[in-house]
């Protein structure tokens, strides 16, 4: 049965699984920054109420301006976010990266080691250089700028890292399982272009879900953009269903240009 999304339930999970190197609490909001590496780690998490909404948004904008970053809010699709959404509309914030929060529940007796084909997936408790190379490249980045910050984000939460190889030993796909209590979050799913549609991503996901059981994980979540139909099909086959949604709201670039 899918688990219903609520701000207190999913907000902390998403925050803990992808921790920004720098956070600052302003009232009920958490302001996060990571030198521009990923929207999630460089956005406001509206974790709770604030006394004055317009003042709180003003302060958030000043926080990001001081760091030469565009103000971004991660807004879950919840009734409690209606007033914030309206204020961001008034300021002409854009809507970006509409994302589904999908969940799956695994009962202990259904987690079977044979789900993972022996020798096809390697598991580790830290990302190797090779793992990082593939994920970093497939995430649309090149070069070393920001990579050290990315490593700090990845390792800021206990996690498992999976690597799937081809028969001749080439690294084909990678993934990460963030460990947050009884929850496991599937992140960083990436497959090398030359090895897509060969089942490597499925093996990575199943290996991570199986490996989560000894760590007390019984429920899983993942984040997938609405537009990524290929990934959504895979996750549906693995038993994931949509339990919530969020998007990013970013200030107009004419007000806060990149590198402002």
Secondary structure, DSSP 8 states (H G I E B T S, - for coil): ------HHHHHHHHHHHT--SEEEEETTEEEEESTTS-SGGGSEE--S--S-HHHHHHHHHHHHHHTT---EEEEESSGGGHHHHHHHHHTT-EEEEEEEEEEEE--GGG--GGGS-TTSEEEESS--HHHHHHHHHHTT--SSTTHHHHHHHHTTS-EEEEEEE-TTS-EEEEEEEEEETTEEEEEEEEE-GGGTTSSHHHHHHHHHHHHHGGGT--EEEEEEETT-HHHHHHHHHTT-EEEEEEEEEE--TTTS-TT-
